[in-house]
Amino acid sequence: EFRFQFARDREPGEANSDDPEALIATGAGNLSIGRNNFSPRETTIKRAQFVDNVSYVTGRQNIKFGVDLNFDRIFNFFPGLFSGSYTFSPIDTNGDGIVENGYQAFEQRVPTAFTQNFPGANTNGATTSPDSTEYAFYLQDDLRITPQLTLNLGLRYDYQDLAEPRVRNPDPALLAAGFDTSRRPRDHNNFAPRFGLSYAFSERTVVRGGYGVFFGRTPAIMLGTAHNQNGISITGVNLNAAQIRSSGLIYPNIFTSVPTGVAPVRPNLFLFTDGYEQPVVQQARFGVEHEVLKNLSVSATYLLYRGTNLSRTRDVNLAPAVNVAAFDAGGAAFTVPRFTQPRPLAAYNRISLFESTARSLYNGLAIQATRRFSRGLQFIASYTLSKAEDDKPDQTAVVVAADDSKIVQNQLDTFSEYGISDLDVRHRFVFSPVYDTGQFTRTENRVLRALLSDYVFSGIVQLQSGFAYSASAGNDLNNDGNRSNDRAPNTVRNGFRTPSTYQFDARITRIIRFSESSRLSLILEGFNIFNRPNVAGTNNGFFSGNSFTTTGTGAATVVRFTTLSPTFGTARTFLTERQLQLAVKFDF
């Protein structure tokens, strides 16, 4: 069997305005107008795939081997902040001592800050080519040992060849510290064995089990970021209100080139760490299925997923934290860790490494009852008890500020982050019945028979535990430059949960038959029929107001927290409210 495909995926992102982004401080957040700060952008992927399988069947054995090759050629243009971004906050716009609000500052065209990026000299700037070539070779042997026992044996090899970043930052301080912006991952030892078995104790009872190793991929978004966030390809400026006035810049204008007399911002670097490896997940399961009645079976399955070498982004341009004095609103004393020393490489802001140091563990027990279609009724009922733990892996933390919440709290101590996963759902129950009335035969009246025949009733009942979340400190408590990932002192990651969710969805279908091959279906569907307010997100700010204040500097810093927030843990967002929809379907 041979397959080939060629695909082209072009994703342009047009700007919705000619004006640059403007952020207006409203007192309840920022109002954003104008274009977003990375448009117009484009990502175009051209893929060629070759798949070739060979199967050999003999006696009790079915052997299959083959190759799967993927060639991705990618054009990526992402001009982040190339069109500039203005900020309008409360400011004395005309020097009369009266502070106008953000709306008034915008009306009078008096910004408080402006930032803009530019392509570096003799570089590709915002254009990258994070090309990828994937090679996969596999062998599988399905072996029937006895009529009751079947074994499945397999081995797969994966290798992803990633394009090398074109620019190497020549800064001797970077190279001396082991930071090479032209480094690309090369992980060659990705052999993945798989094993499965099925044993039938009787016609009504079967045992199934399996174990396998599965390698993941490094996404193009990580590779593309490493290609141009090197401190050379892109440079930028940040101007305060006084600098904006002296430069003569007036909203909505932007600079056409790097302005003179303004120091460039300290760049943020993104690069792969030495020894980066592809993520790997080990999967295992063991279960028993038994037919308790005709057309009704029950099963119980244990599930294990263990992730290692999972990807994460980590800022390593930090000196070790020290414990500083802290006081709660009642005056009780304790300490909190805080990064008080300057960054070791002072010429740079963050130096974010793409690492393969994260890990995860999932244990679950799934119990399911299945009724095959009989006498118009079928259903599946399942209950899962599970626990998911990890130390916050992520493959998409590639933009400073925008992706900060995806990063661990203490970036020099990732092991302390291990705990309940963001994806943990401890209990989940799903019941999905379908009842088909078929032809109504209890009357001779043809009109009644036509009206009461061919209804299909179906539904889904979902009950599950709430989502885990952390108590937020509300600001950059540990002073690492990240304001979105700090937890309240003496709380653990994901130590709180939203309320449990309950939802019932239903469908009624009326089938009108015209012939054996044509029919009309009238459908009424409802989602969250009982309109239960299922909480999706809560107010996770642990403290009131600005959360805390600091006095002193360095190791002598003192942190004083405000009172606890009365809204902590209250509902902020909800899942889908009740919705009804009508549909008509004609089959012919």
C-alpha positions in Angstrom: 0.0 0.0 0.0 1.5 3.3 -1.1 0.0 6.8 -0.4 1.2 10.3 -1.3 -0.3 13.6 -0.5 0.7 17.2 -1.2 -1.0 19.9 0.9 -0.8 23.7 1.2 -2.1 25.6 4.1 -2.0 29.4 3.8 -3.1 31.3 6.9 -2.9 35.1 6.2 -3.8 37.5 9.1 -4.8 40.8 7.7 -4.7 44.0 9.8 -8.2 45.3 10.8 -7.0 48.9 10.9 -4.3 51.1 9.5 -3.7 52.6 12.9 -1.3 51.0 15.4 -2.5 49.3 18.6 -3.6 51.7 21.3 -4.2 50.5 24.9 -6.4 52.9 26.9 -6.4 52.4 30.7 -10.0 52.4 31.8 -9.7 51.7 35.5 -11.0 48.2 34.9 -8.3 47.0 32.6 -7.2 48.1 29.1 -9.4 49.0 26.1 -7.6 47.9 23.0 -8.3 49.7 19.7 -6.6 49.7 16.3 -4.8 46.7 14.8 -3.3 44.0 16.9 0.4 44.5 17.2 1.5 41.6 15.0 -0.6 42.1 11.9 -0.5 41.7 9.0 1.0 38.3 9.4 1.2 35.0 7.4 2.0 31.4 7.9 2.1 29.1 4.9 2.9 25.4 5.2 3.6 23.1 2.2 3.6 19.5 3.1 4.6 16.4 1.1 3.9 13.0 2.7 4.9 9.5 1.5 3.5 6.4 3.2 4.4 2.9 2.2 3.1 -0.2 4.0 3.9 -3.9 3.3 1.7 -6.6 4.8 2.5 -10.3 5.0 -0.2 -12.8 6.2 0.7 -16.4 6.9 -1.2 -18.8 9.1 -1.7 -17.2 12.5 0.6 -14.3 11.8 0.0 -10.9 10.3 3.2 -8.9 9.8 3.2 -5.3 8.7 6.1 -2.9 8.2 6.5 0.5 6.5 7.7 4.0 6.4 6.0 7.4 6.9 7.9 10.5 5.6 6.7 14.1 6.2 8.3 17.1 4.6 7.1 20.5 5.9 8.3 23.7 4.3 7.1 26.7 6.2 7.1 30.4 5.5 6.3 32.3 8.7 6.0 36.1 8.9 5.2 37.4 12.4 6.0 41.1 12.8 5.3 41.4 16.6 5.1 45.1 17.5 6.5 46.2 14.1 3.4 48.4 13.7 3.9 49.9 17.2 1.8 50.1 20.3 0.7 53.2 22.2 -0.4 53.2 25.9 -2.7 56.0 27.2 -2.9 56.0 31.0 -3.8 58.8 33.5 -1.4 61.7 32.9 -1.2 65.5 33.2 -1.6 66.3 29.5 -1.0 70.0 29.5 1.1 70.7 32.7 -1.7 72.3 34.7 -1.4 69.9 37.5 -4.6 68.1 36.7 -4.3 64.4 35.9 -6.6 63.4 33.0 -7.8 59.8 32.7 -6.9 57.4 29.9 -9.8 58.4 27.7 -9.0 62.0 28.0 -5.3 61.3 27.3 -6.3 59.5 24.1 -8.6 62.3 23.0 -5.8 64.8 23.4 -3.3 62.4 21.8 -0.9 62.4 24.8 0.4 58.8 25.3 2.3 57.6 28.4 4.3 55.0 26.5 5.1 53.7 23.1 6.9 50.6 21.9 8.0 49.4 18.5 10.1 46.7 17.1 12.3 46.7 13.9 14.1 44.1 11.8 17.8 43.8 12.7 20.4 44.9 10.1 21.3 42.2 7.6 18.8 39.7 9.0 15.4 38.3 7.9 13.7 40.2 10.8 10.2 38.8 11.4 10.5 36.2 8.6 11.5 32.6 9.6 11.5 29.2 7.9 11.0 26.6 10.7 11.1 23.7 8.3 10.7 20.1 9.6 11.3 16.7 8.1 9.9 13.6 9.9 11.1 10.1 9.3 9.2 7.2 10.8 9.8 3.4 10.3 7.7 0.8 11.9 7.2 -3.0 12.3 4.1 -4.7 13.7 3.4 -8.4 14.2 -0.1 -9.6 15.2 0.3 -13.2 16.4 -2.6 -15.5 17.3 -1.0 -17.9 19.7 -4.2 -19.9 20.5 -7.8 -19.3 19.7 -8.0 -17.5 23.1 -4.7 -15.6 23.1 -3.6 -12.9 20.6 -0.4 -10.9 20.9 0.4 -7.6 19.2 4.1 -6.7 19.0 5.5 -3.5 17.5 8.5 -1.3 17.2 8.6 2.3 15.8 11.5 4.7 15.1 10.9 8.4 14.8 13.3 11.2 13.9 12.4 14.9 13.4 15.0 16.9 11.5 14.5 20.6 12.4 15.9 23.5 10.4 18.9 25.2 12.0 18.5 28.8 13.1 20.4 31.0 10.7 21.6 33.6 13.2 24.2 33.0 16.0 24.4 35.8 18.5 28.1 36.5 18.6 28.1 38.0 22.1 31.1 36.4 24.0 29.2 36.6 27.3 26.4 34.5 25.9 28.7 32.0 24.3 30.8 31.7 27.5 27.6 31.0 29.5 26.7 28.2 27.0 23.9 30.0 25.2 24.1 29.4 21.4 21.1 30.9 19.6 21.9 28.8 16.5 21.5 25.5 18.3 19.0 23.1 17.0 17.7 19.9 18.7 18.9 16.6 17.4 17.4 13.6 19.1 18.3 10.3 17.3 17.5 7.5 19.7 13.7 7.5 19.5 12.9 3.8 19.5 9.4 3.1 20.6 8.4 -0.5 21.5 4.7 -1.4 21.8 3.0 -4.5 23.2 -0.6 -5.7 23.4 -2.5 -8.8 24.3 -6.0 -10.1 24.3 -7.1 -13.3 26.2 -10.6 -14.7 26.1 -11.4 -16.7 29.2 -14.7 -17.6 27.7 -17.2 -16.4 25.1 -18.4 -13.8 27.6 -15.1 -12.7 29.3 -12.0 -11.1 27.8 -8.9 -9.5 29.2 -7.0 -6.9 27.3 -3.7 -5.1 28.1 -1.0 -3.1 26.5 2.0 -1.0 26.8 3.7 1.4 24.4 6.1 4.3 24.1 5.1 7.3 22.0 7.4 10.2 20.9 5.9 13.7 20.4 7.0 16.4 18.1 8.6 19.8 18.5 6.1 22.3 17.1 7.0 24.9 14.5 6.0 27.7 16.9 8.9 26.9 19.1 11.4 26.5 16.3 10.3 29.7 14.6 10.6 31.6 17.8 14.2 30.3 18.3 15.0 31.4 14.7 14.5 35.1 15.3 14.3 35.8 19.0 18.1 35.9 19.2 18.8 39.5 20.1 20.0 40.2 16.6 17.1 39.7 14.1 14.7 42.0 16.0 15.4 45.1 17.9 13.0 47.5 19.6 12.5 50.7 21.6 10.3 51.7 24.5 9.6 55.4 25.0 8.0 57.1 28.0 5.9 60.2 27.8 8.8 62.6 27.9 10.7 60.7 25.2 7.6 60.6 23.0 7.3 64.4 23.3 11.0 65.0 22.5 10.9 62.7 19.5 8.0 64.5 17.9 6.0 61.3 17.5 2.3 61.9 17.4 -0.4 59.2 17.5 -1.2 57.4 15.1 2.2 57.8 13.5 5.0 55.3 14.0 8.8 55.3 13.3 10.0 54.3 9.8 13.4 53.3 11.2 15.1 52.9 14.6 15.1 56.4 16.2 18.4 57.9 17.2 19.1 59.0 20.7 16.9 56.2 22.2 18.6 53.2 23.8 17.2 49.9 22.5 15.3 47.7 24.9 17.2 44.8 26.5 16.2 41.9 24.2 14.5 38.7 25.3 16.1 35.6 23.9 14.5 32.2 23.1 16.8 29.3 22.3 17.0 25.5 22.7 19.0 24.1 25.5 21.9 21.8 24.9 20.6 18.2 25.1 17.0 19.0 24.2 15.0 15.8 23.5 11.7 15.0 22.0 8.8 14.6 24.5 7.9 11.0 25.2 4.9 9.4 26.8 4.6 5.8 28.1 1.1 4.4 28.0 -0.2 1.3 29.7 -3.6 -0.2 30.2 -5.2 -3.3 31.6 -8.8 -4.2 31.5 -11.5 -6.9 31.8 -14.8 -6.9 29.8 -17.7 -9.3 30.7 -21.0 -9.8 29.1 -23.4 -9.9 32.0 -26.6 -10.2 30.0 -27.4 -10.6 26.3 -26.4 -7.3 24.6 -25.1 -5.8 27.8 -21.4 -5.8 28.8 -19.4 -4.1 31.5 -15.7 -3.4 31.6 -13.2 -2.0 34.0 -9.8 -0.6 32.7 -6.8 0.8 34.5 -5.0 3.5 32.6 -1.5 4.9 33.1 0.2 7.7 31.1 3.7 8.8 32.2 5.2 11.8 30.4 9.0 12.6 30.4 11.2 15.0 28.5 8.1 17.2 28.1 8.7 20.7 26.7 8.7 23.8 28.7 10.0 27.4 28.5 12.2 28.6 31.4 14.0 31.9 32.0 17.5 31.2 33.3 18.8 34.8 33.4 18.0 35.0 37.1 20.2 35.0 40.2 19.1 32.7 43.0 16.2 34.0 45.1 16.5 34.9 48.8 13.8 34.8 51.5 12.6 38.3 52.5 10.4 39.3 55.4 6.6 39.4 54.8 3.6 40.3 56.8 -0.1 39.6 56.3 -2.8 42.2 56.9 -3.0 41.1 60.6 0.7 41.5 61.2 1.7 37.9 61.2 5.3 37.4 60.0 6.6 34.9 57.5 9.0 34.9 54.5 8.6 34.7 50.8 11.3 34.0 48.1 12.2 36.9 45.9 14.7 37.6 43.2 16.5 40.6 44.5 19.8 40.6 42.5 20.3 42.0 39.0 20.2 39.6 36.1 23.5 37.8 35.6 23.7 38.8 31.9 22.8 42.4 32.3 22.6 43.1 28.6 19.6 40.9 28.3 16.2 40.7 29.9 14.9 37.1 29.8 17.0 34.3 28.4 14.3 31.7 27.9 15.4 28.1 27.2 13.2 25.6 25.4 13.9 22.6 27.6 12.8 18.9 27.8 12.6 18.8 31.6 8.9 18.7 32.4 7.1 15.5 33.5 3.5 14.3 34.0 1.7 11.3 35.4 -1.9 10.2 34.9 -3.6 7.3 36.7 -7.2 6.4 36.0 -9.8 3.7 36.4 -12.6 3.6 33.8 -15.7 1.6 34.3 -18.2 1.3 31.5 -21.5 -0.4 30.7 -22.5 -0.8 27.1 -25.8 -2.0 25.7 -25.8 -2.9 22.1 -28.8 -1.8 20.0 -31.8 -4.1 20.9 -35.5 -3.5 21.0 -34.9 0.1 20.0 -32.6 0.9 22.9 -28.8 1.3 23.2 -26.7 3.2 25.7 -23.2 3.8 27.0 -22.6 4.6 30.7 -19.1 5.4 31.9 -17.4 6.6 35.1 -13.8 7.6 35.3 -11.8 8.1 38.5 -8.5 9.7 37.8 -5.6 11.9 39.0 -3.4 14.0 36.7 -0.1 15.5 38.0 2.6 17.4 36.3 5.1 20.3 36.7 3.5 22.6 34.2 4.7 21.4 30.7 3.9 23.7 27.8 5.0 24.0 24.1 3.5 27.4 23.3 5.0 29.9 25.8 6.8 31.9 23.1 5.6 35.5 23.7 6.8 37.5 26.7 3.9 38.9 28.7 1.1 37.3 26.6 2.2 33.7 27.5 3.5 34.4 31.0 0.8 32.4 32.8 2.1 29.2 31.2 5.4 29.4 32.9 6.3 27.9 36.3 6.4 30.2 39.3 10.0 29.6 40.4 12.0 29.1 37.2 15.1 28.0 39.1 13.2 25.3 41.0 10.8 23.5 38.6 10.6 20.5 40.9 8.6 22.5 43.4 5.9 23.0 40.8 5.0 19.4 40.6 1.4 18.9 41.7 -2.2 18.6 40.5 -2.3 19.3 36.7 -4.3 22.1 35.1 -6.2 19.3 33.3 -7.1 17.2 36.3 -10.7 16.1 36.5 -11.0 13.7 39.5 -14.5 12.3 38.8 -16.4 12.1 35.5 -19.7 10.3 34.6 -21.3 10.2 31.2 -24.6 8.5 30.2 -25.6 8.5 26.6 -28.8 6.7 25.7 -30.6 6.4 22.3 -34.1 5.1 21.9 -35.7 4.5 18.4 -39.4 4.0 18.5 -39.5 2.4 15.0 -42.8 1.7 13.5 -45.8 2.1 15.8 -48.0 -1.0 15.4 -50.5 -0.8 18.2 -53.3 0.7 16.1 -54.8 0.1 12.7 -55.4 3.8 12.1 -53.0 4.7 9.4 -52.9 8.4 10.4 -52.0 7.6 14.0 -49.5 5.0 12.9 -47.8 7.6 10.7 -47.8 10.3 13.4 -46.5 8.0 16.1 -43.8 6.2 14.2 -40.1 6.8 13.6 -39.1 9.0 16.6 -35.5 8.9 17.9 -34.8 10.2 21.4 -31.2 10.6 22.5 -29.3 12.5 25.2 -26.0 13.0 27.0 -25.8 13.4 30.8 -22.4 14.7 32.0 -21.4 15.1 35.6 -17.8 15.9 36.6 -15.6 17.4 39.3 -14.6 21.0 39.0 -11.5 22.4 37.4 -8.4 23.0 39.5 -7.0 26.5 39.9 -4.4 28.4 42.0 -4.7 31.4 44.3 -3.0 34.3 42.5 -0.8 36.7 44.3 -2.0 39.4 41.9 1.4 40.7 40.9 5.1 39.9 40.5 5.6 38.7 44.1 9.0 37.0 43.4 10.3 39.8 41.2 11.3 37.7 38.3 9.6 40.0 35.7 6.6 37.8 35.3 3.4 39.2 36.8 1.1 36.3 35.8 2.3 33.2 37.5 2.8 34.1 41.2 0.7 32.2 43.7 -0.4 33.5 47.1 2.0 32.6 49.9 1.4 29.3 51.7 -0.8 27.9 48.9 0.0 25.1 46.5 -0.4 25.0 42.8 -4.0 24.1 41.8 -5.0 23.8 45.5 -8.6 25.0 44.8 -11.4 23.8 42.6 -14.4 25.3 40.8 -17.8 23.7 41.7 -18.8 20.5 40.0 -20.5 20.7 36.6 -23.7 19.0 35.5 -25.1 19.1 32.0 -27.9 17.4 30.1 -28.1 17.6 26.3 -31.0 16.1 24.4 -32.2 15.5 20.8 -35.5 14.5 19.4 -35.6 13.4 15.7 -38.7 12.8 13.7 -38.1 10.7 10.5 -40.5 11.0 7.6 -39.9 8.3 5.0 -40.6 8.8 1.3 -39.1 5.6 0.0 -36.4 3.1 1.0 -33.7 5.4 -0.1 -35.0 8.9 0.8 -36.2 10.4 4.0 -36.6 13.7 5.8 -35.4 14.2 9.4 -36.8 17.0 11.6 -34.4 17.6 14.5 -34.8 19.5 17.8 -31.7 19.8 19.9 -31.1 21.3 23.3 -27.9 21.9 25.2 -27.8 22.4 28.9 -31.5 21.7 29.0 -31.9 22.7 32.7 -29.8 25.9 32.2 -27.5 25.0 35.1 -24.9 27.8 35.7 -21.8 25.7 35.4 -18.7 27.6 36.5 -15.8 27.8 34.0 -13.6 30.2 35.8 -13.4 31.9 39.2 -12.0 35.1 40.7 -8.6 33.7 41.8 -7.1 36.9 43.2 -6.3 36.1 46.8 -5.8 39.6 48.1 -7.7 42.9 47.8 -6.6 45.9 45.8 -2.9 45.9 44.7 -2.3 42.7 46.7 0.9 43.9 48.4 3.4 46.7 48.8 7.2 46.5 49.2 9.7 48.7 51.0 13.4 48.4 51.1 15.7 46.9 48.5 17.6 43.7 47.9 17.6 41.2 50.8 16.2 43.9 53.0 12.9 44.1 51.1 9.8 43.9 53.2 6.5 42.7 51.7 3.2 43.7 53.3 0.0 42.1 52.0 -3.4 43.6 51.9 -6.6 41.9 53.3 -8.0 38.8 51.7 -10.2 39.5 48.7 -14.0 38.9 49.5 -14.5 37.8 45.9 -11.9 35.1 45.9 -13.4 31.8 44.6 -16.6 33.4 43.3 -17.7 32.7 39.8 -16.3 34.8 37.0 -17.2 33.0 33.8 -19.6 30.2 33.0 -19.9 27.4 30.5 -22.6 27.3 27.8 -26.1 28.4 28.9 -29.2 26.7 27.6 -29.3 26.6 23.8 -31.9 25.2 21.4 -31.6 24.6 17.7 -33.7 23.2 14.9 -32.4 21.3 11.9 -33.8 19.7 8.8 -31.9 16.9 7.0 -32.8 15.2 3.8 -31.2 11.8 2.9 -31.5 10.5 -0.6 
